[in-house]
Amino acid sequence: MTARNRPPSGEPSDDPRDSFGPPGGSTSDPPARLAAPLVGALAAATAGAVLLALGGLVPVVAGARPGFGSGPLLVLLAVLPVAAAAAAALLPAPRRRPGLAAGVLVGAAALAPGRALLDLQLAADASAAARPELHVPTDLTSPSPAAGLWLLLAGHLATAVAGLLALRVRDEQGEGQGSRWRLLAVVSVAVVGALGLLMAPFGSHDAYLPTSGAIDAPMPAAAGLLLLAATLPVAAALAASSPAPGLARGGPLGLGLATAALAAPPLVAAAALPALDVTAGPVLLAFAAAGLVVLGVTPLPASASTPSGPQPARRAEPTDLAGTATLPGQRPLDLLTGSIAVLTALAAVGGAFTEQVVSATNTAVPSSARWWFLVAGLLLGTVGLAMFGPAVAARVRPALSVLWAGPLVTGAAVLDTALAATELGALSVSTLGVLWVALAMVGAAATGCSSAVAGTVEREEAMDVVGAAGWRAAPNVLTPLVAAAILGVAAFGLPVVRAADYTAPGLWSHFTPASWGLLAGVLTVLGALALVPRSRPARAVALLAGIAGLLLLRAAELPLRTGITGACPGPGLWLALAGAAAALVAAGLALPGARRGS
């Protein structure tokens, strides 16, 4: 209990965090009892650390052969987050920071799903896993999973549970947010880390030890790396912009410690094994981990943290880390979303003008989908620029919540071309070109996540003002919505381009890596259409405009995709145009309500 909120002598505190000691005006602080959510979170995090440490010591596959003595390193990396959280939670009462401890656990838990997917590669095909700290293959056979792998997966699950429990820990709301420069620094460092996650973890001269970046890695390792690259900057931005001081500091600190567990093993392996070389990826990741840790331990500005020194006695206003008080304000979220969208557009420009495939004579082989990819990125960036205008940001944000899928649809087509071309012996992948495309796709996913959070905050604020009434769409809008849904599914499932020597990727036939982009597109359209009936008219119009834009982008594959001899329209073209028309009709029906400002 601090001098600011200690009750007068003989009066018990009703602050749920001040649960220690007998009531009374003692001048000394007796040992405090931690709140139940924090106790549960620390217990789950401790269990997760123990499981992860044991997973690093026990063989993960049958006959596992770690490339070096990685056990002590893996144990240290496993216990660092929970040790930092425990240190903040178990300090003497005047210096105790339960909110900071909870923030560390939340930050570490944010990366647990992606790390679990990385470990699942050992179960799918251990011979293709680039994990020399756990196993160095000596042949092309894939050994069966062993107890260590299940311990690792259980550890990630326990870490995620700890983060969920930590969200319920009460933390005193600060009087302001951290400076914009601190938010920019945290996000910038996290973006550097995301870039490192997309690169190869090391260079290898061992024919049996693969080295690949996020794009050419096997599944599920590729999915894990892409998820980690998308999660790191978004989680860092949400944590650093939180008004809760504990999350604003602890979130980046937990993310930094979890990122260190991804950066250290490949760096140590490259230093310890003669067959491996250090590459830029883990170096960037280590820089990001160090930067996040430094920013996490740096005290917040006075306006964003609890004031020090004598203060007038007043009741502390606790809030849990998952409550609405911890979400950043609407304007910072709009700026963050617009910034990510513009950066995504710049990455798309780099991907469009950089070759992804080169021939044996070092001649660039351009992708047939690069102009399609460029248009998708520029469309997203143009709408993202509008997010910087306070008067129009709220009106265009719903469209951005749909158009983010454009770089995924088109970027997957570009990468599919590169992967298909490398099956020919005379062609090879250009790492720089693939990296630009991958970075744009990750940025697009981050834009979608940030836009969704901004929409949630805006909706909650509007609900507080006007209540839940009037949120249902007029019945005459439902018919074109159903038509747009049916036409949208067909548009992404059937080919837009047909040619004698070309088989287009699809959803229910000829499923290729490009089909994952089509799947992202159709799911985005269906999800947005499901939100329209529950949206206010102005936001529904913007959502429908974004849906129409995405379907028109799908139809634009025919004129923008080059290099296909004898290309002619396929059924997907007409279905995409019809779906866009249905969405625009629905927008026109909702427009009168938008003009009334309802």
C-alpha positions as CSV (number, residue, x, y, z in Angstrom):
1,M,0.0,0.0,0.0
2,T,1.5,3.4,-0.9
3,A,1.2,6.7,0.9
4,R,-1.3,7.8,-1.8
5,N,-4.0,5.3,-1.1
6,R,-3.4,4.1,2.5
7,P,-6.7,4.5,4.3
8,P,-6.9,6.4,7.6
9,S,-6.2,4.6,10.8
10,G,-8.7,2.0,11.7
11,E,-10.4,2.0,8.3
12,P,-10.0,-1.1,6.0
13,S,-9.0,-0.5,2.4
14,D,-11.6,-1.4,-0.2
15,D,-9.0,-1.4,-3.0
16,P,-8.8,-5.1,-4.2
17,R,-5.1,-4.8,-4.6
18,D,-4.5,-3.7,-1.0
19,S,-5.4,-7.2,0.4
20,F,-2.5,-7.5,2.8
21,G,-2.2,-7.0,6.6
22,P,-4.7,-6.0,9.2
23,P,-6.7,-2.8,8.9
24,G,-5.1,0.0,10.7
25,G,-2.7,2.9,10.4
26,S,0.6,1.1,10.8
27,T,3.5,3.0,9.4
28,S,5.2,-0.1,8.1
29,D,3.9,-2.2,5.2
30,P,3.5,-5.8,6.2
31,P,4.0,-8.5,3.5
32,A,1.2,-8.3,0.8
33,R,-0.9,-11.1,-0.5
34,L,-0.9,-11.2,-4.3
35,A,-4.2,-11.0,-6.0
36,A,-5.7,-14.3,-7.1
37,P,-5.4,-13.7,-10.9
38,L,-1.7,-12.8,-10.6
39,V,-1.0,-15.9,-8.4
40,G,-2.7,-18.1,-11.0
41,A,-0.8,-16.4,-13.9
42,L,2.5,-16.8,-12.1
43,A,1.7,-20.5,-11.4
44,A,0.8,-21.2,-15.0
45,A,3.9,-19.3,-16.2
46,T,6.1,-21.2,-13.8
47,A,4.7,-24.5,-15.1
48,G,5.2,-23.3,-18.6
49,A,8.9,-22.4,-17.9
50,V,9.5,-25.8,-16.3
51,L,7.9,-27.6,-19.2
52,L,9.9,-25.6,-21.7
53,A,13.1,-26.2,-19.8
54,L,12.5,-29.9,-19.6
55,G,11.6,-29.9,-23.3
56,G,15.0,-28.5,-24.1
57,L,16.8,-31.2,-22.0
58,V,14.7,-34.3,-23.1
59,P,15.0,-35.6,-26.7
60,V,12.3,-34.0,-29.0
61,V,12.5,-36.8,-31.5
62,A,13.7,-40.4,-31.4
63,G,17.5,-40.4,-31.4
64,A,17.7,-36.6,-31.3
65,R,21.2,-35.2,-31.8
66,P,21.6,-31.6,-30.7
67,G,24.3,-29.8,-32.6
68,F,25.9,-28.4,-29.4
69,G,25.3,-28.4,-25.7
70,S,22.2,-26.3,-25.8
71,G,20.6,-27.5,-22.6
72,P,21.7,-24.6,-20.3
73,L,20.9,-22.0,-22.9
74,L,17.4,-23.3,-23.4
75,V,16.7,-23.6,-19.7
76,L,17.9,-20.0,-19.2
77,L,15.7,-18.7,-22.1
78,A,12.7,-20.6,-20.7
79,V,12.9,-19.1,-17.2
80,L,13.7,-15.5,-18.1
81,P,10.1,-14.2,-18.6
82,V,8.7,-15.8,-15.4
83,A,11.8,-14.8,-13.4
84,A,11.3,-11.1,-14.5
85,A,7.6,-11.3,-13.7
86,A,8.2,-12.9,-10.3
87,A,10.8,-10.3,-9.5
88,A,8.3,-7.5,-10.2
89,A,5.6,-9.2,-8.2
90,L,7.5,-10.4,-5.2
91,L,9.5,-7.2,-4.4
92,P,9.0,-5.6,-1.0
93,A,5.6,-3.9,-0.8
94,P,6.6,-0.3,-1.5
95,R,8.4,-1.4,-4.7
96,R,6.0,-4.1,-5.8
97,R,4.7,-3.9,-9.4
98,P,1.9,-6.4,-9.9
99,G,0.8,-4.7,-13.1
100,L,4.4,-4.8,-14.5
101,A,4.6,-8.5,-13.7
102,A,1.3,-9.2,-15.5
103,G,2.4,-7.2,-18.5
104,V,5.6,-9.3,-18.8
105,L,3.4,-12.5,-18.8
106,V,1.1,-11.0,-21.4
107,G,4.0,-10.0,-23.7
108,A,5.6,-13.4,-23.5
109,A,2.3,-15.2,-24.1
110,A,1.7,-13.2,-27.3
111,L,4.4,-15.2,-29.1
112,A,3.5,-18.6,-27.7
113,P,1.1,-19.7,-30.6
114,G,3.8,-18.9,-33.2
115,R,6.5,-20.7,-31.3
116,A,4.2,-23.7,-30.9
117,L,3.8,-23.9,-34.7
118,L,7.6,-23.8,-35.1
119,D,7.9,-26.7,-32.8
120,L,5.2,-28.7,-34.5
121,Q,7.5,-28.9,-37.5
122,L,9.5,-31.5,-35.6
123,A,6.4,-33.6,-35.5
124,A,5.5,-33.0,-39.2
125,D,9.0,-33.6,-40.6
126,A,12.0,-33.3,-38.2
127,S,14.4,-33.7,-41.2
128,A,13.2,-30.3,-42.6
129,A,13.3,-28.4,-39.3
130,A,16.1,-25.9,-38.9
131,R,16.5,-26.4,-35.2
132,P,20.2,-27.4,-34.5
133,E,19.7,-26.6,-30.8
134,L,17.3,-29.6,-30.7
135,H,18.2,-31.9,-33.5
136,V,20.7,-32.1,-36.4
137,P,19.6,-34.7,-38.9
138,T,22.2,-37.0,-40.4
139,D,20.0,-38.4,-43.1
140,L,16.7,-37.6,-44.9
141,T,14.5,-39.8,-42.7
142,S,12.1,-38.1,-40.3
143,P,12.3,-39.6,-36.8
144,S,9.2,-40.0,-34.7
145,P,8.3,-37.4,-32.1
146,A,9.5,-38.0,-28.5
147,A,8.6,-36.7,-25.1
148,G,10.6,-33.5,-25.4
149,L,8.4,-32.2,-28.2
150,W,5.2,-32.7,-26.2
151,L,6.8,-31.0,-23.2
152,L,7.6,-28.0,-25.4
153,L,4.0,-27.8,-26.8
154,A,2.6,-28.1,-23.2
155,G,5.0,-25.3,-22.1
156,H,3.7,-23.0,-24.9
157,L,0.1,-23.8,-23.9
158,A,0.8,-23.0,-20.2
159,T,2.5,-19.8,-21.2
160,A,-0.5,-18.7,-23.3
161,V,-2.8,-19.6,-20.3
162,A,-0.6,-17.5,-18.1
163,G,-1.0,-14.5,-20.4
164,L,-4.8,-14.9,-20.4
165,L,-4.9,-15.0,-16.6
166,A,-2.6,-12.0,-16.4
167,L,-5.0,-9.9,-18.4
168,R,-7.3,-10.0,-15.4
169,V,-4.7,-8.5,-13.0
170,R,-5.7,-5.1,-11.8
171,D,-3.4,-2.2,-12.6
172,E,-3.8,1.4,-11.7
173,Q,-4.6,3.4,-14.8
174,G,-2.1,6.1,-15.6
175,E,-2.9,9.7,-16.0
176,G,-1.7,9.7,-19.6
177,Q,0.0,7.6,-22.2
178,G,3.7,7.3,-23.0
179,S,5.2,9.7,-25.4
180,R,4.6,9.2,-29.2
181,W,8.4,8.8,-29.5
182,R,8.3,5.8,-27.2
183,L,5.5,4.2,-29.1
184,L,7.3,4.8,-32.3
185,A,10.5,3.3,-30.9
186,V,8.8,0.2,-29.7
187,V,7.0,-0.4,-33.0
188,S,10.1,0.3,-35.0
189,V,12.2,-2.1,-33.0
190,A,9.4,-4.8,-33.3
191,V,9.2,-4.3,-37.1
192,V,13.0,-4.9,-37.3
193,G,12.4,-8.1,-35.3
194,A,9.6,-9.1,-37.7
195,L,11.9,-8.6,-40.6
196,G,14.5,-10.9,-39.0
197,L,11.9,-13.6,-38.5
198,L,11.3,-13.7,-42.2
199,M,15.0,-14.3,-43.0
200,A,17.0,-17.5,-42.9
201,P,18.2,-18.4,-39.3
202,F,21.7,-19.3,-40.5
203,G,23.7,-20.3,-43.5
204,S,24.4,-24.0,-43.8
205,H,27.0,-26.1,-45.5
206,D,25.5,-29.3,-44.2
207,A,23.4,-31.1,-46.8
208,Y,21.2,-32.5,-44.2
209,L,20.6,-29.4,-42.1
210,P,18.1,-27.1,-44.0
211,T,18.2,-23.4,-43.8
212,S,15.2,-21.4,-45.1
213,G,13.3,-18.3,-44.5
214,A,9.6,-17.9,-43.7
215,I,8.5,-18.2,-47.4
216,D,10.3,-21.3,-48.5
217,A,10.1,-23.1,-45.1
218,P,7.9,-26.2,-44.9
219,M,4.6,-26.2,-43.1
220,P,3.9,-25.7,-40.2
221,A,7.2,-23.8,-39.7
222,A,6.3,-21.3,-42.3
223,A,3.0,-20.6,-40.7
224,G,4.7,-20.2,-37.3
225,L,7.2,-17.7,-38.7
226,L,4.6,-15.7,-40.5
227,L,2.4,-15.6,-37.4
228,L,5.3,-14.5,-35.2
229,A,6.3,-11.8,-37.7
230,A,2.7,-10.5,-37.8
231,T,2.2,-10.7,-34.0
232,L,5.4,-9.1,-32.8
233,P,4.8,-5.5,-34.1
234,V,1.0,-5.6,-33.5
235,A,1.4,-6.8,-29.9
236,A,4.2,-4.3,-29.3
237,A,2.1,-1.4,-30.5
238,L,-1.0,-2.4,-28.5
239,A,1.1,-2.9,-25.3
240,A,3.2,0.3,-25.7
241,S,0.1,2.5,-26.3
242,S,-1.9,1.1,-23.4
243,P,-2.8,3.6,-20.6
244,A,-2.1,0.9,-18.0
245,P,1.5,1.5,-17.0
246,G,2.1,-2.2,-16.2
247,L,1.2,-3.3,-19.7
248,A,2.9,-0.3,-21.3
249,R,6.2,-1.4,-19.8
250,G,5.8,-5.1,-19.1
251,G,4.4,-5.9,-22.5
252,P,7.5,-4.9,-24.5
253,L,9.7,-6.4,-21.8
254,G,7.9,-9.8,-22.1
255,L,8.0,-9.6,-25.9
256,G,11.7,-8.9,-25.8
257,L,12.5,-11.8,-23.5
258,A,10.3,-14.2,-25.7
259,T,12.1,-12.8,-28.8
260,A,15.4,-13.5,-27.2
261,A,14.4,-17.2,-27.1
262,L,14.0,-17.1,-30.9
263,A,17.2,-15.2,-31.6
264,A,19.8,-16.8,-29.3
265,P,19.7,-20.5,-30.4
266,P,20.5,-19.9,-34.1
267,L,23.2,-17.3,-33.2
268,V,24.9,-19.7,-30.8
269,A,24.5,-22.6,-33.2
270,A,26.2,-20.6,-36.0
271,A,29.1,-19.8,-33.6
272,A,29.4,-23.3,-32.3
273,L,29.0,-25.4,-35.5
274,P,31.6,-25.1,-38.3
275,A,29.0,-26.0,-40.9
276,L,26.8,-23.0,-40.1
277,D,27.3,-19.3,-40.8
278,V,25.7,-16.3,-39.0
279,T,23.1,-14.5,-41.2
280,A,21.3,-11.2,-40.8
281,G,18.0,-12.7,-39.6
282,P,18.9,-13.6,-36.0
283,V,21.1,-10.6,-35.7
284,L,18.1,-8.3,-36.4
285,L,16.0,-10.4,-34.1
286,A,18.6,-10.1,-31.3
287,F,18.7,-6.3,-31.8
288,A,14.9,-6.2,-31.5
289,A,14.9,-8.4,-28.4
290,A,17.5,-6.1,-26.7
291,G,15.6,-3.0,-27.8
292,L,12.3,-4.2,-26.4
293,V,13.9,-5.2,-23.1
294,V,15.6,-1.8,-22.8
295,L,12.4,0.0,-23.6
296,G,10.5,-2.2,-21.2
297,V,12.7,-1.5,-18.2
298,T,12.9,2.2,-18.9
299,P,10.5,4.1,-16.7
300,L,7.5,5.8,-18.4
301,P,7.2,9.6,-18.5
302,A,5.6,11.1,-15.5
303,S,2.3,11.6,-17.4
304,A,2.0,7.9,-18.1
305,S,3.1,6.4,-14.8
306,T,2.1,6.7,-11.2
307,P,3.3,10.0,-9.8
308,S,6.0,9.9,-7.3
309,G,6.3,11.8,-4.1
310,P,3.6,13.0,-1.7
311,Q,0.2,13.2,-3.3
312,P,-3.3,14.0,-2.0
313,A,-5.0,11.0,-0.5
314,R,-7.4,9.6,-3.1
315,R,-8.9,6.3,-4.1
316,A,-6.8,4.5,-6.7
317,E,-8.8,3.5,-9.7
318,P,-7.8,-0.1,-10.6
319,T,-8.4,-1.6,-14.0
320,D,-7.6,-5.0,-15.3
321,L,-5.3,-5.3,-18.2
322,A,-8.0,-6.7,-20.4
323,G,-10.5,-4.0,-19.7
324,T,-11.5,-1.2,-22.1
325,A,-9.3,1.2,-20.1
326,T,-6.2,-0.5,-21.3
327,L,-7.0,-0.1,-25.0
328,P,-5.2,2.8,-26.7
329,G,-7.3,5.7,-27.8
330,Q,-9.0,5.9,-31.1
331,R,-6.7,8.5,-32.7
332,P,-3.4,6.6,-31.9
333,L,-4.9,3.4,-33.3
334,D,-6.0,5.3,-36.5
335,L,-2.5,6.6,-36.9
336,L,-0.9,3.2,-36.3
337,T,-3.2,1.5,-38.8
338,G,-2.5,4.1,-41.4
339,S,1.2,3.9,-40.8
340,I,1.3,0.2,-41.2
341,A,-0.8,0.4,-44.4
342,V,1.6,2.9,-46.0
343,L,4.6,0.9,-45.0
344,T,2.9,-2.2,-46.5
345,A,2.4,-0.3,-49.8
346,L,6.1,0.7,-49.8
347,A,7.1,-3.0,-49.4
348,A,4.7,-3.9,-52.2
349,V,6.5,-1.4,-54.5
350,G,9.8,-3.0,-53.6
351,G,8.4,-6.5,-54.3
352,A,6.9,-5.4,-57.6
353,F,10.2,-3.9,-58.9
354,T,12.5,-6.6,-57.5
355,E,12.8,-9.9,-59.2
356,Q,11.8,-13.0,-57.2
357,V,13.4,-15.5,-59.7
358,V,16.7,-15.4,-61.5
359,S,18.1,-17.6,-64.2
360,A,21.4,-19.5,-64.2
361,T,22.8,-16.5,-66.2
362,N,21.7,-14.1,-63.4
363,T,18.9,-12.7,-65.6
364,A,15.8,-11.5,-63.8
365,V,12.6,-13.5,-64.5
366,P,9.7,-11.2,-63.5
367,S,6.6,-12.6,-62.0
368,S,3.4,-12.5,-64.1
369,A,1.5,-11.2,-61.0
370,R,3.8,-8.4,-60.0
371,W,1.6,-5.6,-61.4
372,W,-1.4,-7.1,-59.8
373,F,0.5,-7.2,-56.5
374,L,1.6,-3.6,-57.0
375,V,-2.0,-2.3,-57.5
376,A,-3.1,-4.2,-54.4
377,G,-0.4,-2.6,-52.3
378,L,-1.0,0.9,-53.7
379,L,-4.7,0.6,-53.1
380,L,-4.1,-0.3,-49.5
381,G,-1.6,2.5,-49.0
382,T,-3.9,5.1,-50.6
383,V,-6.7,4.2,-48.1
384,G,-4.1,4.1,-45.4
385,L,-3.1,7.7,-46.1
386,A,-6.6,8.8,-45.5
387,M,-6.3,7.4,-41.9
388,F,-4.1,10.4,-41.1
389,G,-7.0,12.8,-41.6
390,P,-9.0,13.1,-38.4
391,A,-12.2,14.0,-40.3
392,V,-12.2,11.0,-42.6
393,A,-10.3,8.3,-40.7
394,A,-13.5,6.9,-39.1
395,R,-15.3,6.8,-42.5
396,V,-12.6,4.9,-44.4
397,R,-11.3,2.6,-41.7
398,P,-14.0,-0.1,-42.3
399,A,-12.8,-0.3,-46.0
400,L,-9.3,-0.8,-44.8
401,S,-10.5,-3.8,-42.7
402,V,-11.3,-5.5,-46.0
403,L,-8.7,-4.2,-48.4
404,W,-5.8,-5.5,-46.3
405,A,-6.5,-8.9,-47.9
406,G,-5.5,-7.6,-51.3
407,P,-1.7,-8.0,-50.8
408,L,-2.3,-11.5,-49.4
409,V,-4.3,-12.6,-52.5
410,T,-1.9,-11.1,-55.0
411,G,1.3,-11.7,-52.9
412,A,0.5,-15.4,-52.7
413,A,0.3,-15.5,-56.5
414,V,3.7,-13.8,-56.8
415,L,5.3,-16.3,-54.4
416,D,3.5,-19.2,-56.1
417,T,5.2,-18.2,-59.4
418,A,8.6,-18.1,-57.7
419,L,8.1,-21.5,-56.0
420,A,6.9,-23.1,-59.2
421,A,9.8,-21.6,-61.2
422,T,12.4,-23.0,-58.8
423,E,11.2,-26.5,-59.7
424,L,13.1,-25.9,-62.9
425,G,16.7,-26.6,-62.4
426,A,17.9,-23.5,-64.3
427,L,16.1,-21.0,-62.0
428,S,16.7,-19.9,-58.4
429,V,14.9,-17.7,-55.9
430,S,16.1,-14.2,-55.3
431,T,16.0,-13.7,-51.5
432,L,15.6,-9.9,-51.6
433,G,12.6,-10.0,-53.9
434,V,10.8,-12.7,-51.9
435,L,11.6,-10.8,-48.7
436,W,9.9,-7.7,-50.0
437,V,6.8,-9.6,-50.9
438,A,6.7,-11.5,-47.6
439,L,7.2,-8.2,-45.7
440,A,4.2,-6.7,-47.6
441,M,2.0,-9.7,-46.8
442,V,3.0,-9.5,-43.1
443,G,2.3,-5.8,-43.1
444,A,-1.1,-6.3,-44.7
445,A,-2.0,-8.8,-42.0
446,A,-0.8,-6.4,-39.3
447,T,-2.9,-3.7,-41.0
448,G,-6.0,-5.9,-40.7
449,C,-5.3,-6.6,-37.1
450,S,-4.8,-3.0,-36.1
451,S,-7.9,-1.9,-38.1
452,A,-10.0,-4.5,-36.3
453,V,-8.8,-3.3,-32.9
454,A,-9.5,0.3,-33.9
455,G,-13.0,-0.7,-35.0
456,T,-13.6,-2.4,-31.7
457,V,-12.6,0.7,-29.8
458,E,-14.8,2.9,-32.0
459,R,-17.8,0.6,-31.6
460,E,-17.5,0.5,-27.8
461,E,-17.3,4.2,-27.6
462,A,-20.3,4.6,-29.9
463,M,-22.2,2.0,-27.8
464,D,-21.5,4.1,-24.7
465,V,-23.0,7.2,-26.3
466,V,-26.0,5.9,-28.3
467,G,-26.6,2.5,-26.8
468,A,-27.3,-0.7,-28.8
469,A,-30.5,0.5,-30.5
470,G,-30.5,1.2,-34.2
471,W,-27.6,-1.1,-35.1
472,R,-29.5,-3.5,-37.4
473,A,-29.5,-3.0,-41.1
474,A,-32.7,-2.4,-43.0
475,P,-34.3,-5.5,-44.5
476,N,-33.9,-4.4,-48.1
477,V,-30.1,-4.5,-47.6
478,L,-30.1,-8.2,-46.8
479,T,-30.9,-9.5,-50.3
480,P,-27.9,-7.9,-52.1
481,L,-25.7,-9.0,-49.1
482,V,-26.7,-12.6,-49.6
483,A,-26.0,-12.3,-53.4
484,A,-22.6,-10.7,-52.7
485,A,-21.7,-13.6,-50.4
486,I,-22.6,-16.2,-53.0
487,L,-20.9,-14.4,-55.8
488,G,-17.8,-13.6,-53.7
489,V,-17.3,-17.3,-52.9
490,A,-17.6,-18.3,-56.5
491,A,-15.4,-15.4,-57.7
492,F,-12.5,-16.6,-55.6
493,G,-13.1,-20.3,-56.2
494,L,-13.3,-20.1,-60.0
495,P,-10.5,-18.9,-62.3
496,V,-10.4,-15.3,-63.6
497,V,-7.9,-16.1,-66.3
498,R,-8.0,-19.0,-68.7
499,A,-5.4,-20.1,-71.2
500,A,-4.5,-23.3,-73.1
501,D,-1.2,-23.8,-71.2
502,Y,-2.2,-22.3,-67.8
503,T,-4.1,-23.8,-65.0
504,A,-5.3,-21.2,-62.5
505,P,-5.1,-22.0,-58.7
506,G,-8.4,-22.7,-57.1
507,L,-10.1,-23.4,-53.8
508,W,-11.6,-26.8,-54.5
509,S,-9.3,-27.9,-57.4
510,H,-5.6,-27.4,-58.2
511,F,-4.9,-26.1,-54.7
512,T,-1.5,-24.4,-54.7
513,P,0.3,-21.9,-52.4
514,A,-1.6,-19.2,-54.3
515,S,-4.8,-20.8,-53.1
516,W,-4.0,-19.7,-49.6
517,G,-4.3,-16.1,-50.7
518,L,-7.7,-16.8,-52.4
519,L,-8.8,-18.4,-49.2
520,A,-7.8,-15.3,-47.2
521,G,-9.8,-13.2,-49.7
522,V,-13.0,-15.2,-49.5
523,L,-12.9,-15.4,-45.7
524,T,-12.4,-11.6,-45.5
525,V,-15.3,-11.0,-47.8
526,L,-17.6,-13.3,-45.8
527,G,-16.5,-11.9,-42.5
528,A,-17.1,-8.3,-43.6
529,L,-20.5,-9.2,-45.1
530,A,-21.5,-10.8,-41.7
531,L,-20.6,-7.5,-39.9
532,V,-22.6,-5.3,-42.3
533,P,-26.1,-6.0,-40.7
534,R,-24.7,-5.1,-37.2
535,S,-22.9,-1.9,-38.4
536,R,-24.1,1.7,-38.3
537,P,-25.1,2.8,-41.8
538,A,-22.0,5.0,-42.4
539,R,-19.7,2.2,-41.4
540,A,-21.7,-0.4,-43.4
541,V,-21.3,1.7,-46.5
542,A,-17.5,1.8,-46.0
543,L,-17.4,-2.0,-45.4
544,L,-19.4,-2.6,-48.6
545,A,-17.1,-0.3,-50.5
546,G,-14.1,-2.2,-49.3
547,I,-15.8,-5.5,-50.3
548,A,-16.5,-4.1,-53.8
549,G,-12.9,-3.0,-54.0
550,L,-11.5,-6.4,-53.1
551,L,-13.8,-8.1,-55.6
552,L,-12.8,-5.6,-58.3
553,L,-9.1,-6.4,-57.5
554,R,-9.9,-10.0,-58.0
555,A,-11.4,-9.2,-61.4
556,A,-8.3,-7.1,-62.3
557,E,-6.2,-10.2,-62.4
558,L,-7.0,-10.6,-66.1
559,P,-5.7,-7.2,-67.3
560,L,-2.9,-6.9,-64.8
561,R,-1.4,-10.4,-65.0
562,T,1.1,-10.5,-67.8
563,G,3.0,-13.3,-69.6
564,I,0.1,-15.7,-70.0
565,T,-0.1,-16.6,-73.7
566,G,-3.7,-16.7,-75.0
567,A,-5.2,-15.4,-71.8
568,C,-9.0,-15.0,-71.9
569,P,-11.7,-14.3,-69.3
570,G,-12.7,-17.0,-67.0
571,P,-16.0,-17.4,-65.0
572,G,-14.4,-15.8,-62.0
573,L,-14.1,-12.5,-63.8
574,W,-17.8,-12.1,-64.3
575,L,-18.7,-13.4,-60.9
576,A,-16.3,-11.0,-59.3
577,L,-17.8,-8.1,-61.2
578,A,-21.3,-9.2,-60.3
579,G,-20.3,-9.6,-56.6
580,A,-18.8,-6.1,-56.6
581,A,-22.1,-4.7,-58.2
582,A,-24.2,-6.5,-55.5
583,A,-22.0,-4.9,-52.8
584,L,-22.4,-1.5,-54.3
585,V,-26.1,-1.9,-54.5
586,A,-26.2,-2.8,-50.8
587,A,-24.1,0.3,-50.1
588,G,-26.5,2.4,-52.0
589,L,-29.4,1.1,-50.0
590,A,-27.6,1.8,-46.8
591,L,-26.4,5.3,-47.9
592,P,-29.6,7.3,-46.8
593,G,-29.1,6.1,-43.2
594,A,-25.4,7.1,-43.4
595,R,-26.4,10.6,-44.6
596,R,-28.7,11.0,-41.6
597,G,-25.7,10.3,-39.4
598,S,-27.3,7.3,-37.7
